[in-house]
Amino acid sequence: MITLDQHRSDPFVAEHLREGLNRRVVSAHDALLDGRGAGAEWLGWRRILAYPNDALLEELAQQAAEIRRRADVLLCIGIGGSYLGAEAVIKALSPYFERFEEPEAHGEDSPLFEEHTNHGHTTEILFAGHHLSGRYLEQLLGYLEGKSVYVNVISKSGTTLEPGIAFRVIRQWMEARFDDCDRRIIATTDAKKGALKALAEEKNYRTHVIDDDIGGRFSVLTPVGLLPIAVSGADIRSLFYGAVAMKQDIDGAEYHEALQYAERRYALHESGYSTEILSIFEPSLSGVGAWWQQLFGESEGKNHRGLFPVTCLFSTDLHSLGQYIQKGRRNVIETFLTLEDDGGHVTIPQLPTDTNDQSLDGLGFVAGKRFSDITRAALEGTMEAHANGGVPVQHVIIPRLDENTLGGLIYFFEHTVALGGYLLGINPFDQPGVEDYKKAMYAQLGRP
């Protein structure tokens, strides 16, 4: 369950916007549910949850089990929505350090868990094709030397420059080292057309389909995201059905928190605010922040409209950007995304030198407290200080980090941003501005 607290943003909404706004939100919500809004041909991210394909989930789980048995590394090649969603979920569910095992590993209750787990061996998941650094690619190939490697190349067309040239290099490297290259390269691409589809047919690669009605930033719950996530050992069925449950909750509720979040963001946008910060206190959620940033930026940034989305990781960024948030221009709103329970159990030790609340390091006042207690105090103090400093603050709380919760959170944000686009009067499912830099770049490179 996701909890939304908006009381610290209430005073910042312009008075003239308070009347009748929720009726506009309900109208946008109904248009989304009925498929009447702009970009209705791109609602496949809702369709797949309304009609779950359990056979596909099983196929992906079995393929992931093979990769985990045979590969030291799965290299995912893609950019934007072709990698951000998978990276977000994998980072959220993975331990910070390779040899560490959580007391209760996610997915162990799943009947598919044994199939996904290769005891004593972990397949490392790496990413390429998401930037243009030749130095990165050169060092990556050096790192892969001598390892058993599988590749998942993800592109609707196959001609996007960044993943396209990365795959050209990596394909040549793979063909020089593996006789069963056709088995080791898996293409996730268009069902019928495109350069990657044609290449996959020529080379006899296994393929997964990117459906025509699902845009890249909404594709994490398709094979685009689910195959790499399954290779990480996560329970993709629980992830997927967490999103199914959230969709059902939002569709059936009278005025769900997703609608409340969309309403408040729009009201603050119309009140003159231009930037939304997603502030995160748990480092594991930093990948979710990067995915959220693309989802909201590409969906809402059109016709000179929309809030500019940016992510901060606290308390780290309180020591760099905290000053600006507290005392800079008052055009910023802030949404905190936090865990109700971070699962940590470390306690600040009581030292022999701690006497009468005095200590050599001056920290005797926190002795005996858990880190989670200190994080909670930092969170509450930061929200209070920022709100008092003139920043509208909202708080999104998720109960824990597991697959089911993350699936729900993914759909929560997807539904919210769709409503936000309709409220702004734009199509939230296209990205015409992305094509402009490509045209200019290709002209520089002399593309015919």
Solvent accessible surface area in square Angstrom, and as a share of the most:
residue,aa,sasa,rsa
1,M,177,0.79
2,I,8,0.04
3,T,58,0.34
4,L,21,0.10
5,D,47,0.24
6,Q,26,0.12
7,H,106,0.47
8,R,50,0.18
9,S,0,0.00
10,D,57,0.30
11,P,103,0.65
12,F,48,0.20
13,V,12,0.07
14,A,28,0.22
15,E,134,0.60
16,H,141,0.63
17,L,26,0.13
18,R,102,0.37
19,E,154,0.69
20,G,17,0.17
21,L,9,0.05
22,N,73,0.38
23,R,173,0.63
24,R,117,0.43
25,V,0,0.00
26,V,57,0.33
27,S,66,0.42
28,A,9,0.07
29,H,11,0.05
30,D,56,0.29
31,A,13,0.10
32,L,1,0.01
33,L,59,0.29
34,D,93,0.48
35,G,31,0.30
36,R,154,0.56
37,G,17,0.16
38,A,50,0.39
39,G,10,0.09
40,A,33,0.26
41,E,115,0.52
42,W,79,0.28
43,L,24,0.12
44,G,0,0.00
45,W,4,0.01
46,R,23,0.09
47,R,100,0.36
48,I,23,0.12
49,L,3,0.01
50,A,49,0.38
51,Y,167,0.64
52,P,47,0.30
53,N,82,0.42
54,D,65,0.34
55,A,78,0.61
56,L,47,0.23
57,L,7,0.03
58,E,62,0.28
59,E,87,0.39
60,L,0,0.00
61,A,0,0.00
62,Q,84,0.38
63,Q,19,0.08
64,A,0,0.00
65,A,4,0.03
66,E,17,0.08
67,I,0,0.00
68,R,17,0.06
69,R,154,0.56
70,R,99,0.36
71,A,0,0.00
72,D,52,0.27
73,V,0,0.00
74,L,0,0.00
75,L,0,0.00
76,C,1,0.01
77,I,0,0.00
78,G,0,0.00
79,I,52,0.26
80,G,19,0.18
81,G,9,0.08
82,S,19,0.12
83,Y,29,0.11
84,L,22,0.11
85,G,2,0.02
86,A,3,0.03
87,E,45,0.20
88,A,4,0.03
89,V,2,0.01
90,I,22,0.11
91,K,88,0.37
92,A,5,0.04
93,L,10,0.05
94,S,41,0.27
95,P,47,0.30
96,Y,127,0.48
97,F,156,0.65
98,E,153,0.68
99,R,232,0.85
100,F,107,0.45
101,E,131,0.59
102,E,76,0.34
103,P,113,0.71
104,E,156,0.70
105,A,24,0.19
106,H,45,0.20
107,G,17,0.17
108,E,98,0.44
109,D,148,0.77
110,S,19,0.12
111,P,118,0.74
112,L,24,0.12
113,F,36,0.15
114,E,113,0.50
115,E,74,0.33
116,H,2,0.01
117,T,32,0.19
118,N,36,0.19
119,H,135,0.60
120,G,94,0.90
121,H,58,0.26
122,T,90,0.53
123,T,3,0.02
124,E,66,0.30
125,I,24,0.12
126,L,37,0.18
127,F,23,0.10
128,A,0,0.00
129,G,4,0.04
130,H,43,0.19
131,H,67,0.30
132,L,100,0.50
133,S,48,0.31
134,G,54,0.52
135,R,177,0.65
136,Y,79,0.30
137,L,29,0.14
138,E,125,0.56
139,Q,105,0.47
140,L,12,0.06
141,L,31,0.16
142,G,52,0.50
143,Y,101,0.39
144,L,0,0.00
145,E,91,0.41
146,G,82,0.79
147,K,60,0.25
148,S,25,0.16
149,V,0,0.00
150,Y,0,0.00
151,V,0,0.00
152,N,0,0.00
153,V,4,0.02
154,I,2,0.01
155,S,10,0.06
156,K,72,0.30
157,S,43,0.28
158,G,21,0.20
159,T,71,0.41
160,T,29,0.17
161,L,32,0.16
162,E,12,0.05
163,P,4,0.03
164,G,25,0.24
165,I,81,0.41
166,A,6,0.05
167,F,12,0.05
168,R,173,0.63
169,V,59,0.34
170,I,1,0.00
171,R,51,0.19
172,Q,132,0.59
173,W,20,0.07
174,M,0,0.00
175,E,76,0.34
176,A,81,0.63
177,R,105,0.38
178,F,33,0.14
179,D,159,0.82
180,D,43,0.22
181,C,14,0.08
182,D,58,0.30
183,R,109,0.40
184,R,21,0.08
185,I,0,0.00
186,I,0,0.00
187,A,0,0.00
188,T,0,0.00
189,T,1,0.00
190,D,6,0.03
191,A,44,0.34
192,K,180,0.76
193,K,132,0.56
194,G,34,0.33
195,A,51,0.40
196,L,6,0.03
197,K,33,0.14
198,A,59,0.46
199,L,38,0.19
200,A,1,0.01
201,E,117,0.52
202,E,134,0.60
203,K,66,0.28
204,N,111,0.57
205,Y,16,0.06
206,R,52,0.19
207,T,52,0.30
208,H,9,0.04
209,V,64,0.37
210,I,13,0.07
211,D,50,0.26
212,D,95,0.49
213,D,35,0.18
214,I,4,0.02
215,G,11,0.11
216,G,39,0.38
217,R,5,0.02
218,F,4,0.02
219,S,1,0.01
220,V,3,0.02
221,L,7,0.03
222,T,8,0.05
223,P,8,0.05
224,V,4,0.02
225,G,1,0.01
226,L,1,0.01
227,L,0,0.00
228,P,0,0.00
229,I,0,0.00
230,A,0,0.00
231,V,0,0.00
232,S,34,0.22
233,G,10,0.10
234,A,1,0.01
235,D,12,0.06
236,I,0,0.00
237,R,99,0.36
238,S,34,0.22
239,L,0,0.00
240,F,9,0.04
241,Y,63,0.24
242,G,3,0.03
243,A,0,0.00
244,V,12,0.07
245,A,46,0.35
246,M,17,0.08
247,K,21,0.09
248,Q,117,0.52
249,D,80,0.41
250,I,0,0.00
251,D,39,0.20
252,G,68,0.66
253,A,42,0.33
254,E,168,0.75
255,Y,57,0.21
256,H,24,0.11
257,E,40,0.18
258,A,0,0.00
259,L,2,0.01
260,Q,57,0.26
261,Y,0,0.00
262,A,0,0.00
263,E,35,0.15
264,R,31,0.11
265,R,5,0.02
266,Y,14,0.05
267,A,2,0.01
268,L,0,0.00
269,H,28,0.13
270,E,58,0.26
271,S,34,0.22
272,G,59,0.57
273,Y,29,0.11
274,S,49,0.32
275,T,23,0.14
276,E,0,0.00
277,I,10,0.05
278,L,0,0.00
279,S,0,0.00
280,I,0,0.00
281,F,23,0.10
282,E,28,0.12
283,P,62,0.39
284,S,7,0.05
285,L,0,0.00
286,S,35,0.22
287,G,3,0.03
288,V,7,0.04
289,G,0,0.00
290,A,36,0.28
291,W,6,0.02
292,W,0,0.00
293,Q,69,0.31
294,Q,30,0.13
295,L,0,0.00
296,F,0,0.00
297,G,25,0.24
298,E,44,0.20
299,S,0,0.00
300,E,3,0.01
301,G,54,0.52
302,K,21,0.09
303,N,115,0.59
304,H,198,0.88
305,R,79,0.29
306,G,16,0.16
307,L,8,0.04
308,F,133,0.56
309,P,11,0.07
310,V,49,0.28
311,T,37,0.21
312,C,2,0.01
313,L,47,0.23
314,F,5,0.02
315,S,54,0.35
316,T,93,0.54
317,D,32,0.17
318,L,47,0.23
319,H,165,0.74
320,S,77,0.50
321,L,85,0.42
322,G,8,0.07
323,Q,126,0.56
324,Y,105,0.40
325,I,3,0.02
326,Q,43,0.19
327,K,149,0.63
328,G,22,0.21
329,R,172,0.63
330,R,89,0.32
331,N,34,0.17
332,V,9,0.05
333,I,1,0.00
334,E,0,0.00
335,T,0,0.00
336,F,0,0.00
337,L,0,0.00
338,T,6,0.03
339,L,18,0.09
340,E,116,0.52
341,D,88,0.46
342,D,59,0.30
343,G,43,0.41
344,G,34,0.33
345,H,133,0.59
346,V,96,0.55
347,T,64,0.37
348,I,32,0.16
349,P,86,0.54
350,Q,122,0.54
351,L,77,0.38
352,P,132,0.83
353,T,62,0.36
354,D,23,0.12
355,T,80,0.47
356,N,144,0.74
357,D,117,0.60
358,Q,123,0.55
359,S,23,0.15
360,L,158,0.79
361,D,86,0.45
362,G,48,0.46
363,L,92,0.46
364,G,13,0.12
365,F,132,0.55
366,V,21,0.12
367,A,20,0.15
368,G,51,0.49
369,K,91,0.39
370,R,107,0.39
371,F,113,0.47
372,S,23,0.15
373,D,65,0.34
374,I,57,0.29
375,T,50,0.29
376,R,91,0.33
377,A,67,0.52
378,A,37,0.28
379,L,4,0.02
380,E,67,0.30
381,G,37,0.36
382,T,13,0.08
383,M,1,0.00
384,E,98,0.44
385,A,42,0.32
386,H,6,0.03
387,A,17,0.13
388,N,120,0.61
389,G,25,0.24
390,G,20,0.20
391,V,1,0.01
392,P,0,0.00
393,V,2,0.01
394,Q,2,0.01
395,H,7,0.03
396,V,0,0.00
397,I,29,0.15
398,I,0,0.00
399,P,20,0.12
400,R,126,0.46
401,L,45,0.22
402,D,33,0.17
403,E,5,0.02
404,N,74,0.38
405,T,14,0.08
406,L,1,0.01
407,G,0,0.00
408,G,5,0.05
409,L,1,0.01
410,I,11,0.05
411,Y,0,0.00
412,F,0,0.00
413,F,0,0.00
414,E,2,0.01
415,H,0,0.00
416,T,0,0.00
417,V,0,0.00
418,A,0,0.00
419,L,0,0.00
420,G,3,0.02
421,G,0,0.00
422,Y,33,0.12
423,L,7,0.04
424,L,14,0.07
425,G,64,0.62
426,I,9,0.05
427,N,38,0.19
428,P,0,0.00
429,F,6,0.03
430,D,50,0.26
431,Q,63,0.28
432,P,76,0.48
433,G,50,0.48
434,V,44,0.25
435,E,73,0.33
436,D,90,0.47
437,Y,98,0.37
438,K,39,0.16
439,K,139,0.59
440,A,63,0.49
441,M,36,0.16
442,Y,32,0.12
443,A,78,0.60
444,Q,161,0.71
445,L,115,0.57
446,G,59,0.57
447,R,131,0.48
448,P,167,1.05
